[in-house]
C-alpha cells in the first residue's frame, strides 16, 4: 500500500486572509493590543511556530512567549470555526483538487490522508467547509497539534496509518503532495517522496531545485498525478 499525504493550504484549498484574521484577532484578545506584523503568507510553517514568531516580531516579552503562544494555539480552531460562513463564501478549492482527491481515493492500494501545518481542528474545519474531507482518512494524518516540527509529522502519519491499515509505511511507500518548500523539506527530512504542485507562492524551478521528485503545475490532470504517485513508490 502507498500512503498519500496531502498538504492543505494552497494545494487543496485557499482561504485568503482568514487565517491571518484569526492570528490578528487572537493576538489582540490574548496580548491586549493589536498586532503590527502578521505571519508571512504561503510558507508552509506550522501554526505553533507561526504563533511564536507572531509574538516575537510584535515585541512580546521573551519570557511570556511560551505562555501566550499556548493560549493562542488552544483557541485557534474555535476562532477559525467562528468564521465558518466566510470559509464557505470566500474559500476556494484549488483547480482540479476535488477530482484529484477522488482519483486517489478510488485506488484501493492508496491510503489518502493529510500532513499539514494546520492544527487538527483547523484542518478539519477548512476541509469540511469546502467539501474536501470525504476522500480523506483524517484519522490517519499528521497535524501541527501533534508536533510543531513539520518533518516529524510524516512519521506520525505513517504510524497512525500503519495501525489503522495493519501495514508498515516507509519512505519508499509514502508520498507527499504539496506546494511549498516546507513540503519538500518535510519529505526529505521526514521520510517521504515529494510531488510538488506549483500552485502556491513557490515557482516550479525553486521546487525542483529544492529536491522535489516531481513538479506539476496544478492538480487538473488527475490521471497524471496517479501515475506519478505510482512511479514514486
DAKA-V720959 format. One record per pair of residues at least 24 apart in sequence whose ideal C-beta (glycine too) atoms are under 7 Angstrom apart, sorted by the first residue. I is the first residue (numbers start at 1). J is the second residue. If there is no record, write none. Layout:
BEGIN
((I J) (I J))
END
This chain:
BEGIN
((1 109) (1 111) (1 165) (1 167) (1 173) (2 109) (2 110) (2 111) (2 173) (2 175) (2 229) (2 233) (3 111) (3 157) (3 158) (3 161) (3 169) (3 173) (3 174) (4 104) (4 110) (4 111) (4 112) (4 175) (4 177) (4 229) (5 113) (5 114) (5 115) (5 154) (5 157) (5 174) (5 175) (5 176) (5 192) (6 112) (6 114) (6 136) (6 177) (7 115) (7 116) (7 176) (7 177) (7 178) (7 179) (7 183) (8 114) (8 116) (8 118) (8 123) (8 126) (8 127) (10 42) (10 179) (10 199) (10 200) (11 94) (11 177) (11 178) (11 179) (11 197) (11 199) (12 94) (12 97) (12 132) (13 91) (13 92) (13 93) (13 94) (13 97) (13 126) (13 130) (13 132) (14 91) (14 92) (14 94) (15 87) (15 91) (15 126) (16 90) (18 83) (18 86) (18 87) (18 90) (21 83) (22 76) (22 79) (22 80) (23 54) (25 79) (26 72) (26 75) (26 76) (26 79) (27 54) (27 58) (27 72) (30 68) (30 71) (30 72) (31 60) (31 68) (41 201) (42 180) (42 200) (42 201) (43 180) (43 182) (44 117) (44 180) (44 181) (44 182) (44 183) (45 117) (45 182) (46 117) (46 144) (46 148) (46 150) (47 73) (47 76) (47 117) (47 118) (47 119) (47 122) (47 144) (48 73) (48 144) (48 148) (49 148) (73 119) (76 119) (76 122) (77 119) (77 121) (77 122) (77 125) (80 122) (80 125) (81 125) (84 129) (87 126) (87 129) (88 129) (91 129) (91 130) (93 130) (93 132) (94 199) (94 219) (95 218) (95 219) (95 220) (96 218) (96 219) (96 220) (96 222) (97 132) (97 219) (98 132) (99 222) (100 219) (100 222) (100 225) (101 132) (101 135) (101 136) (102 135) (103 222) (103 225) (103 226) (104 226) (105 135) (107 226) (110 229) (111 137) (111 140) (111 161) (111 165) (112 136) (112 137) (113 137) (113 138) (113 140) (113 141) (113 157) (113 161) (114 138) (114 141) (115 141) (115 142) (115 153) (115 154) (115 157) (115 176) (115 186) (116 143) (116 144) (117 144) (117 150) (118 143) (118 144) (119 143) (119 144) (119 145) (120 145) (139 164) (140 164) (150 182) (150 186) (151 185) (151 186) (151 189) (151 190) (152 190) (153 186) (153 190) (154 186) (154 190) (154 191) (154 192) (155 190) (155 191) (172 233) (173 233) (175 229) (175 232) (175 233) (181 206) (181 210) (184 210) (184 211) (184 212) (193 232) (193 233) (195 228) (195 229) (195 232))
END
